[in-house]
Amino acid sequence: MSAVIETFKLGFPWQTFDPFLFCVFHNDKFPKGNGNFGPDASLAGRNIGQDFAWKDGWNMYHGAKVPGFPGHPHRGFETITLVNEGLVDHADSLGAAGRYGGGDTQWMTAGKGIQHSEMFPLVNTDSTNPLELFQIWLNLPAASKMVSPDFKMLWREETPIVEVNDGDKSATVKVVAGEFAGQRPPSPPPNSWAAEASNEVAVWHIKIPQGGSIQLPAASAGLSRVLYLFSGHSVTLGDEVLPLNHGAKLQSDQAITILADETPAQLLMLQGRPINEPVVQHGPFVMNSAAEIQQAFEDYRRTLFGGWPWDSSEPVHKHVHGRFAKYIDGHYVEKAL
């Protein structure tokens, strides 16, 4: 039996499978910054507030002056923001904040409700500001949908990158969640579906050189296991060729070899045990029933999930010279750029 169940073309967002709800890949070639963290370029012709046209190779998204996603609410799931290049400024309704990027990951449990913003500050004023990131939504089971909000930084310095040798070629696996070759990253927030090892949640960023290969080990049966090819030309999965910008759903209990063809390849793998509960989603809220969605909207109108303690809906951390996290409990961590 082939390890490949099906293949599919990637859209926006990418197709995902339980326990994952959503995955997008942002790859913006932002220009020089204007000194106020926005682009040193005209915004004429852009649908400001809803700019997803990739004009000139980049978007403003929902930002008006700084690209990104101004304050917005979530309830009932988690966001995993894995930044390969560029920076993200986090701010939220509970007063927590952060700047991260260049290999860092933020893992946020929205739980019973939080507002947050994700802005992309263009800090370089004498060179371009490329940004490459994934945002992944991981569902929470009914028992955890109303837990207190939390987030955790998985700094690049603490995230394992496993090198796998294939003759004179070396592939790498960046282990954001799960385990590969005995290497595990720091744990996710405690109420995450990924916090229980038996759920076998894995998030791996795989890089394979031209003509190189890597074998993904078998996991337990019955997991969702999906590969997304987002950079390169094509890879061979067993006997099947997977072209660029395609995904493959795999049998989780079968090992499979990935062979890069004409060019180096990069893939994202998402794996996890399905939650197997009803999913009712409306915009930023993901619950188990329509009544719970209605309650989420009512709660947000009443409480604003803690309000918004920032002087802008799209705050950037203007006086910070490095990466940092100020957590909900006030704990502060700083890292060099």
VOMARLO-330844 format. One record per residue (C-alpha): x, y, z; residue number from 1; residue in three letters; chain. Coordinates in steps of 0.02 Angstrom, whole numbers, m for minus. Layout:
% VOMARLO-330844
+--------+--------+--------+-----+-----+---+
!   east !  north !     up !   k !   r ! c !
+--------+--------+--------+-----+-----+---+
!      X !      Y !      Z ! NUM ! Ala ! A !
...
+--------+--------+--------+-----+-----+---+
% end
This chain:
% VOMARLO-330844
+--------+--------+--------+-----+-----+---+
!   east !  north !     up !   k !   r ! c !
+--------+--------+--------+-----+-----+---+
!      0 !      0 !      0 !   1 ! Met ! A !
!     66 !    172 !    m45 !   2 ! Ser ! A !
!    103 !    289 !     98 !   3 ! Ala ! A !
!     25 !    431 !     m4 !   4 ! Val ! A !
!   m164 !    438 !     23 !   5 ! Ile ! A !
!   m197 !    590 !    m87 !   6 ! Glu ! A !
!   m114 !    744 !   m159 !   7 ! Thr ! A !
!   m189 !    917 !   m184 !   8 ! Phe ! A !
!   m145 !   1090 !   m248 !   9 ! Lys ! A !
!   m110 !   1222 !   m117 !  10 ! Leu ! A !
!   m229 !   1369 !   m109 !  11 ! Gly ! A !
!   m238 !   1515 !     13 !  12 ! Phe ! A !
!   m254 !   1457 !    149 !  13 ! Pro ! A !
!   m181 !   1283 !    131 !  14 ! Trp ! A !
!   m296 !   1135 !    155 !  15 ! Gln ! A !
!   m280 !   1059 !    329 !  16 ! Thr ! A !
!   m345 !    909 !    422 !  17 ! Phe ! A !
!   m405 !    880 !    602 !  18 ! Asp ! A !
!   m331 !    931 !    726 !  19 ! Pro ! A !
!   m266 !   1074 !    618 !  20 ! Phe ! A !
!   m389 !   1207 !    562 !  21 ! Leu ! A !
!   m291 !   1326 !    452 !  22 ! Phe ! A !
!   m118 !   1357 !    380 !  23 ! Cys ! A !
!    m54 !   1504 !    279 !  24 ! Val ! A !
!    118 !   1540 !    208 !  25 ! Phe ! A !
!    168 !   1724 !    199 !  26 ! His ! A !
!    316 !   1762 !     86 !  27 ! Asn ! A !
!    330 !   1951 !     64 !  28 ! Asp ! A !
!    474 !   2044 !    m18 !  29 ! Lys ! A !
!    448 !   2204 !     80 !  30 ! Phe ! A !
!    547 !   2359 !     25 !  31 ! Pro ! A !
!    654 !   2470 !    134 !  32 ! Lys ! A !
!    567 !   2541 !    287 !  33 ! Gly ! A !
!    513 !   2723 !    297 !  34 ! Asn ! A !
!    581 !   2753 !    473 !  35 ! Gly ! A !
!    409 !   2725 !    549 !  36 ! Asn ! A !
!    409 !   2536 !    521 !  37 ! Phe ! A !
!    304 !   2548 !    364 !  38 ! Gly ! A !
!    358 !   2528 !    182 !  39 ! Pro ! A !
!    459 !   2664 !     96 !  40 ! Asp ! A !
!    345 !   2649 !    m54 !  41 ! Ala ! A !
!    182 !   2719 !   m117 !  42 ! Ser ! A !
!     25 !   2633 !    m55 !  43 ! Leu ! A !
!    m75 !   2696 !   m204 !  44 ! Ala ! A !
!   m176 !   2561 !   m289 !  45 ! Gly ! A !
!   m184 !   2451 !   m136 !  46 ! Arg ! A !
!   m346 !   2405 !    m48 !  47 ! Asn ! A !
!   m288 !   2468 !    121 !  48 ! Ile ! A !
!   m363 !   2368 !    262 !  49 ! Gly ! A !
!   m388 !   2218 !    148 !  50 ! Gln ! A !
!   m230 !   2208 !     42 !  51 ! Asp ! A !
!   m194 !   2030 !    m14 !  52 ! Phe ! A !
!   m154 !   2062 !   m198 !  53 ! Ala ! A !
!     36 !   2037 !   m185 !  54 ! Trp ! A !
!     64 !   2197 !   m282 !  55 ! Lys ! A !
!    253 !   2217 !   m309 !  56 ! Asp ! A !
!    280 !   2055 !   m214 !  57 ! Gly ! A !
!    209 !   2106 !    m45 !  58 ! Trp ! A !
!     49 !   2144 !     49 !  59 ! Asn ! A !
!     m7 !   2266 !    182 !  60 ! Met ! A !
!   m137 !   2137 !    239 !  61 ! Tyr ! A !
!   m253 !   2228 !    361 !  62 ! His ! A !
!   m124 !   2359 !    409 !  63 ! Gly ! A !
!   m147 !   2542 !    363 !  64 ! Ala ! A !
!     30 !   2607 !    396 !  65 ! Lys ! A !
!    126 !   2451 !    449 !  66 ! Val ! A !
!     95 !   2284 !    364 !  67 ! Pro ! A !
!     13 !   2148 !    467 !  68 ! Gly ! A !
!   m142 !   2106 !    565 !  69 ! Phe ! A !
!   m205 !   2240 !    687 !  70 ! Pro ! A !
!   m297 !   2193 !    847 !  71 ! Gly ! A !
!   m424 !   2053 !    824 !  72 ! His ! A !
!   m503 !   1923 !    941 !  73 ! Pro ! A !
!   m488 !   1733 !    951 !  74 ! His ! A !
!   m572 !   1598 !   1054 !  75 ! Arg ! A !
!   m566 !   1409 !   1057 !  76 ! Gly ! A !
!   m402 !   1362 !    972 !  77 ! Phe ! A !
!   m215 !   1399 !    961 !  78 ! Glu ! A !
!   m105 !   1495 !    840 !  79 ! Thr ! A !
!     71 !   1436 !    798 !  80 ! Ile ! A !
!    171 !   1571 !    708 !  81 ! Thr ! A !
!    334 !   1504 !    639 !  82 ! Leu ! A !
!    444 !   1643 !    569 !  83 ! Val ! A !
!    586 !   1593 !    452 !  84 ! Asn ! A !
!    638 !   1771 !    406 !  85 ! Glu ! A !
!    585 !   1945 !    460 !  86 ! Gly ! A !
!    504 !   2006 !    620 !  87 ! Leu ! A !
!    332 !   2002 !    702 !  88 ! Val ! A !
!    274 !   2121 !    840 !  89 ! Asp ! A !
!    147 !   2044 !    958 !  90 ! His ! A !
!     31 !   2142 !   1073 !  91 ! Ala ! A !
!   m125 !   2079 !   1161 !  92 ! Asp ! A !
!   m273 !   2128 !   1267 !  93 ! Ser ! A !
!   m193 !   2061 !   1426 !  94 ! Leu ! A !
!    m43 !   2179 !   1410 !  95 ! Gly ! A !
!     80 !   2049 !   1348 !  96 ! Ala ! A !
!    196 !   2093 !   1204 !  97 ! Ala ! A !
!    341 !   2028 !   1103 !  98 ! Gly ! A !
!    453 !   2044 !    951 !  99 ! Arg ! A !
!    513 !   1883 !    872 ! 100 ! Tyr ! A !
!    576 !   1816 !    707 ! 101 ! Gly ! A !
!    722 !   1745 !    611 ! 102 ! Gly ! A !
!    685 !   1567 !    664 ! 103 ! Gly ! A !
!    576 !   1595 !    818 ! 104 ! Asp ! A !
!    401 !   1524 !    845 ! 105 ! Thr ! A !
!    260 !   1597 !    951 ! 106 ! Gln ! A !
!    132 !   1472 !   1015 ! 107 ! Trp ! A !
!    m25 !   1556 !   1081 ! 108 ! Met ! A !
!   m173 !   1470 !   1164 ! 109 ! Thr ! A !
!   m323 !   1584 !   1139 ! 110 ! Ala ! A !
!   m432 !   1480 !   1254 ! 111 ! Gly ! A !
!   m582 !   1575 !   1321 ! 112 ! Lys ! A !
!   m533 !   1733 !   1228 ! 113 ! Gly ! A !
!   m397 !   1857 !   1189 ! 114 ! Ile ! A !
!   m367 !   2000 !   1069 ! 115 ! Gln ! A !
!   m196 !   2011 !    987 ! 116 ! His ! A !
!   m108 !   2100 !    846 ! 117 ! Ser ! A !
!     29 !   2034 !    733 ! 118 ! Glu ! A !
!    120 !   2175 !    644 ! 119 ! Met ! A !
!    271 !   2158 !    531 ! 120 ! Phe ! A !
!    388 !   2303 !    573 ! 121 ! Pro ! A !
!    504 !   2351 !    429 ! 122 ! Leu ! A !
!    655 !   2393 !    535 ! 123 ! Val ! A !
!    782 !   2405 !    394 ! 124 ! Asn ! A !
!    786 !   2579 !    316 ! 125 ! Thr ! A !
!    937 !   2550 !    204 ! 126 ! Asp ! A !
!    893 !   2377 !    138 ! 127 ! Ser ! A !
!    741 !   2270 !    100 ! 128 ! Thr ! A !
!    638 !   2181 !    234 ! 129 ! Asn ! A !
!    593 !   2006 !    174 ! 130 ! Pro ! A !
!    465 !   1911 !    278 ! 131 ! Leu ! A !
!    431 !   1725 !    274 ! 132 ! Glu ! A !
!    317 !   1641 !    399 ! 133 ! Leu ! A !
!    186 !   1508 !    427 ! 134 ! Phe ! A !
!     32 !   1534 !    534 ! 135 ! Gln ! A !
!    m49 !   1373 !    588 ! 136 ! Ile ! A !
!   m211 !   1354 !    686 ! 137 ! Trp ! A !
!   m220 !   1202 !    799 ! 138 ! Leu ! A !
!   m390 !   1158 !    871 ! 139 ! Asn ! A !
!   m427 !   1133 !   1055 ! 140 ! Leu ! A !
!   m543 !    997 !   1119 ! 141 ! Pro ! A !
!   m705 !   1049 !   1204 ! 142 ! Ala ! A !
!   m628 !   1020 !   1375 ! 143 ! Ala ! A !
!   m494 !   1151 !   1340 ! 144 ! Ser ! A !
!   m584 !   1282 !   1236 ! 145 ! Lys ! A !
!   m618 !   1394 !   1386 ! 146 ! Met ! A !
!   m448 !   1384 !   1472 ! 147 ! Val ! A !
!   m357 !   1545 !   1516 ! 148 ! Ser ! A !
!   m259 !   1623 !   1371 ! 149 ! Pro ! A !
!    m73 !   1592 !   1367 ! 150 ! Asp ! A !
!     74 !   1603 !   1250 ! 151 ! Phe ! A !
!    249 !   1535 !   1243 ! 152 ! Lys ! A !
!    401 !   1583 !   1142 ! 153 ! Met ! A !
!    502 !   1444 !   1062 ! 154 ! Leu ! A !
!    660 !   1543 !   1029 ! 155 ! Trp ! A !
!    772 !   1490 !    885 ! 156 ! Arg ! A !
!    915 !   1460 !   1005 ! 157 ! Glu ! A !
!    811 !   1324 !   1090 ! 158 ! Glu ! A !
!    731 !   1245 !    936 ! 159 ! Thr ! A !
!    820 !   1087 !    875 ! 160 ! Pro ! A !
!    879 !   1076 !    695 ! 161 ! Ile ! A !
!    925 !    895 !    658 ! 162 ! Val ! A !
!   1050 !    861 !    518 ! 163 ! Glu ! A !
!   1024 !    700 !    419 ! 164 ! Val ! A !
!   1167 !    643 !    309 ! 165 ! Asn ! A !
!   1135 !    557 !    141 ! 166 ! Asp ! A !
!   1307 !    522 !     73 ! 167 ! Gly ! A !
!   1386 !    691 !     38 ! 168 ! Asp ! A !
!   1219 !    782 !     55 ! 169 ! Lys ! A !
!   1136 !    839 !    216 ! 170 ! Ser ! A !
!    952 !    873 !    245 ! 171 ! Ala ! A !
!    888 !    962 !    400 ! 172 ! Thr ! A !
!    730 !    951 !    504 ! 173 ! Val ! A !
!    682 !   1097 !    615 ! 174 ! Lys ! A !
!    579 !   1021 !    755 ! 175 ! Val ! A !
!    448 !   1148 !    814 ! 176 ! Val ! A !
!    337 !   1014 !    892 ! 177 ! Ala ! A !
!    352 !    827 !    914 ! 178 ! Gly ! A !
!    511 !    725 !    906 ! 179 ! Glu ! A !
!    633 !    685 !    767 ! 180 ! Phe ! A !
!    789 !    577 !    788 ! 181 ! Ala ! A !
!    774 !    592 !    977 ! 182 ! Gly ! A !
!    768 !    782 !    975 ! 183 ! Gln ! A !
!    622 !    876 !   1052 ! 184 ! Arg ! A !
!    590 !   1063 !   1064 ! 185 ! Pro ! A !
!    530 !   1154 !   1221 ! 186 ! Pro ! A !
!    353 !   1103 !   1267 ! 187 ! Ser ! A !
!    202 !   1200 !   1203 ! 188 ! Pro ! A !
!     83 !   1289 !   1322 ! 189 ! Pro ! A !
!     13 !   1167 !   1451 ! 190 ! Pro ! A !
!   m167 !   1162 !   1386 ! 191 ! Asn ! A !
!   m118 !   1128 !   1206 ! 192 ! Ser ! A !
!   m176 !    972 !   1115 ! 193 ! Trp ! A !
!     10 !    952 !   1079 ! 194 ! Ala ! A !
!     54 !    948 !   1264 ! 195 ! Ala ! A !
!     m4 !    767 !   1278 ! 196 ! Glu ! A !
!    129 !    657 !   1198 ! 197 ! Ala ! A !
!      2 !    524 !   1147 ! 198 ! Ser ! A !
!    m76 !    649 !   1026 ! 199 ! Asn ! A !
!     88 !    643 !    926 ! 200 ! Glu ! A !
!     75 !    822 !    864 ! 201 ! Val ! A !
!    224 !    866 !    754 ! 202 ! Ala ! A !
!    271 !   1024 !    661 ! 203 ! Val ! A !
!    430 !   1001 !    558 ! 204 ! Trp ! A !
!    515 !   1118 !    433 ! 205 ! His ! A !
!    613 !   1005 !    315 ! 206 ! Ile ! A !
!    753 !   1062 !    198 ! 207 ! Lys ! A !
!    827 !    942 !     70 ! 208 ! Ile ! A !
!    972 !    985 !    m47 ! 209 ! Pro ! A !
!    961 !    953 !   m235 ! 210 ! Gln ! A !
!    964 !    765 !   m263 ! 211 ! Gly ! A !
!    961 !    732 !    m76 ! 212 ! Gly ! A !
!    838 !    630 !     22 ! 213 ! Ser ! A !
!    769 !    603 !    196 ! 214 ! Ile ! A !
!    661 !    468 !    273 ! 215 ! Gln ! A !
!    515 !    515 !    383 ! 216 ! Leu ! A !
!    492 !    380 !    516 ! 217 ! Pro ! A !
!    328 !    292 !    543 ! 218 ! Ala ! A !
!    216 !    356 !    683 ! 219 ! Ala ! A !
!     57 !    279 !    755 ! 220 ! Ser ! A !
!    m88 !    233 !    644 ! 221 ! Ala ! A !
!   m237 !    350 !    628 ! 222 ! Gly ! A !
!   m146 !    516 !    636 ! 223 ! Leu ! A !
!   m167 !    659 !    514 ! 224 ! Ser ! A !
!      3 !    676 !    428 ! 225 ! Arg ! A !
!     23 !    802 !    287 ! 226 ! Val ! A !
!    172 !    868 !    188 ! 227 ! Leu ! A !
!    169 !   1037 !    100 ! 228 ! Tyr ! A !
!    301 !   1076 !    m34 ! 229 ! Leu ! A !
!    321 !   1265 !    m33 ! 230 ! Phe ! A !
!    495 !   1289 !   m107 ! 231 ! Ser ! A !
!    589 !   1199 !   m246 ! 232 ! Gly ! A !
!    528 !   1112 !   m403 ! 233 ! His ! A !
!    465 !    940 !   m351 ! 234 ! Ser ! A !
!    499 !    795 !   m235 ! 235 ! Val ! A !
!    471 !    609 !   m254 ! 236 ! Thr ! A !
!    372 !    522 !   m117 ! 237 ! Leu ! A !
!    397 !    337 !   m143 ! 238 ! Gly ! A !
!    334 !    314 !   m321 ! 239 ! Asp ! A !
!    237 !    479 !   m330 ! 240 ! Glu ! A !
!    301 !    649 !   m387 ! 241 ! Val ! A !
!    239 !    797 !   m285 ! 242 ! Leu ! A !
!    255 !    963 !   m379 ! 243 ! Pro ! A !
!    290 !   1132 !   m301 ! 244 ! Leu ! A !
!    140 !   1211 !   m212 ! 245 ! Asn ! A !
!     57 !   1043 !   m182 ! 246 ! His ! A !
!     21 !    944 !    m26 ! 247 ! Gly ! A !
!     14 !    758 !     12 ! 248 ! Ala ! A !
!    m88 !    671 !    144 ! 249 ! Lys ! A !
!      9 !    519 !    208 ! 250 ! Leu ! A !
!    m21 !    356 !    300 ! 251 ! Gln ! A !
!     49 !    400 !    470 ! 252 ! Ser ! A !
!    106 !    224 !    514 ! 253 ! Asp ! A !
!    217 !    204 !    361 ! 254 ! Gln ! A !
!    393 !    273 !    342 ! 255 ! Ala ! A !
!    420 !    368 !    181 ! 256 ! Ile ! A !
!    573 !    433 !     88 ! 257 ! Thr ! A !
!    569 !    608 !     16 ! 258 ! Ile ! A !
!    689 !    637 !   m131 ! 259 ! Leu ! A !
!    722 !    814 !   m193 ! 260 ! Ala ! A !
!    729 !    822 !   m382 ! 261 ! Asp ! A !
!    800 !    965 !   m487 ! 262 ! Glu ! A !
!    822 !   1095 !   m351 ! 263 ! Thr ! A !
!    834 !   1104 !   m161 ! 264 ! Pro ! A !
!    664 !   1078 !    m80 ! 265 ! Ala ! A !
!    579 !   1143 !     76 ! 266 ! Gln ! A !
!    426 !   1062 !    153 ! 267 ! Leu ! A !
!    316 !   1087 !    305 ! 268 ! Leu ! A !
!    247 !    934 !    393 ! 269 ! Met ! A !
!     95 !    942 !    507 ! 270 ! Leu ! A !
!     45 !    788 !    605 ! 271 ! Gln ! A !
!    m73 !    753 !    748 ! 272 ! Gly ! A !
!   m206 !    641 !    819 ! 273 ! Arg ! A !
!   m379 !    700 !    763 ! 274 ! Pro ! A !
!   m487 !    775 !    900 ! 275 ! Ile ! A !
!   m643 !    704 !    816 ! 276 ! Asn ! A !
!   m765 !    832 !    885 ! 277 ! Glu ! A !
!   m887 !    947 !    794 ! 278 ! Pro ! A !
!   m803 !   1104 !    727 ! 279 ! Val ! A !
!   m907 !   1262 !    708 ! 280 ! Val ! A !
!   m807 !   1412 !    651 ! 281 ! Gln ! A !
!   m859 !   1591 !    623 ! 282 ! His ! A !
!   m716 !   1708 !    582 ! 283 ! Gly ! A !
!   m596 !   1712 !    729 ! 284 ! Pro ! A !
!   m694 !   1593 !    842 ! 285 ! Phe ! A !
!   m691 !   1402 !    835 ! 286 ! Val ! A !
!   m810 !   1308 !    949 ! 287 ! Met ! A !
!   m914 !   1148 !    948 ! 288 ! Asn ! A !
!  m1087 !   1221 !    916 ! 289 ! Ser ! A !
!  m1174 !   1371 !    840 ! 290 ! Ala ! A !
!  m1237 !   1419 !   1013 ! 291 ! Ala ! A !
!  m1058 !   1428 !   1078 ! 292 ! Glu ! A !
!  m1010 !   1539 !    931 ! 293 ! Ile ! A !
!  m1154 !   1656 !    972 ! 294 ! Gln ! A !
!  m1097 !   1659 !   1153 ! 295 ! Gln ! A !
!   m919 !   1701 !   1097 ! 296 ! Ala ! A !
!   m982 !   1853 !   1001 ! 297 ! Phe ! A !
!  m1089 !   1908 !   1150 ! 298 ! Glu ! A !
!   m942 !   1888 !   1270 ! 299 ! Asp ! A !
!   m827 !   1985 !   1155 ! 300 ! Tyr ! A !
!   m950 !   2129 !   1136 ! 301 ! Arg ! A !
!   m969 !   2136 !   1325 ! 302 ! Arg ! A !
!   m788 !   2115 !   1382 ! 303 ! Thr ! A !
!   m677 !   2143 !   1229 ! 304 ! Leu ! A !
!   m580 !   1996 !   1304 ! 305 ! Phe ! A !
!   m490 !   2115 !   1421 ! 306 ! Gly ! A !
!   m498 !   2274 !   1316 ! 307 ! Gly ! A !
!   m354 !   2350 !   1219 ! 308 ! Trp ! A !
!   m218 !   2435 !   1323 ! 309 ! Pro ! A !
!   m120 !   2498 !   1171 ! 310 ! Trp ! A !
!   m128 !   2671 !   1091 ! 311 ! Asp ! A !
!   m153 !   2598 !    917 ! 312 ! Ser ! A !
!   m242 !   2451 !    840 ! 313 ! Ser ! A !
!    m79 !   2409 !    750 ! 314 ! Glu ! A !
!     55 !   2437 !    883 ! 315 ! Pro ! A !
!    240 !   2416 !    848 ! 316 ! Val ! A !
!    375 !   2414 !    979 ! 317 ! His ! A !
!    468 !   2571 !    927 ! 318 ! Lys ! A !
!    603 !   2580 !   1060 ! 319 ! His ! A !
!    654 !   2397 !   1063 ! 320 ! Val ! A !
!    821 !   2343 !    990 ! 321 ! His ! A !
!    809 !   2155 !    989 ! 322 ! Gly ! A !
!    688 !   2011 !   1013 ! 323 ! Arg ! A !
!    590 !   2001 !   1173 ! 324 ! Phe ! A !
!    437 !   1931 !   1260 ! 325 ! Ala ! A !
!    337 !   2009 !   1399 ! 326 ! Lys ! A !
!    222 !   1872 !   1458 ! 327 ! Tyr ! A !
!     46 !   1885 !   1530 ! 328 ! Ile ! A !
!    116 !   1861 !   1707 ! 329 ! Asp ! A !
!    242 !   2003 !   1681 ! 330 ! Gly ! A !
!    393 !   1891 !   1657 ! 331 ! His ! A !
!    514 !   1971 !   1533 ! 332 ! Tyr ! A !
!    642 !   1888 !   1417 ! 333 ! Val ! A !
!    758 !   1977 !   1295 ! 334 ! Glu ! A !
!    860 !   1905 !   1152 ! 335 ! Lys ! A !
!    981 !   1985 !   1030 ! 336 ! Ala ! A !
!    928 !   2007 !    849 ! 337 ! Leu ! A !
+--------+--------+--------+-----+-----+---+
% end
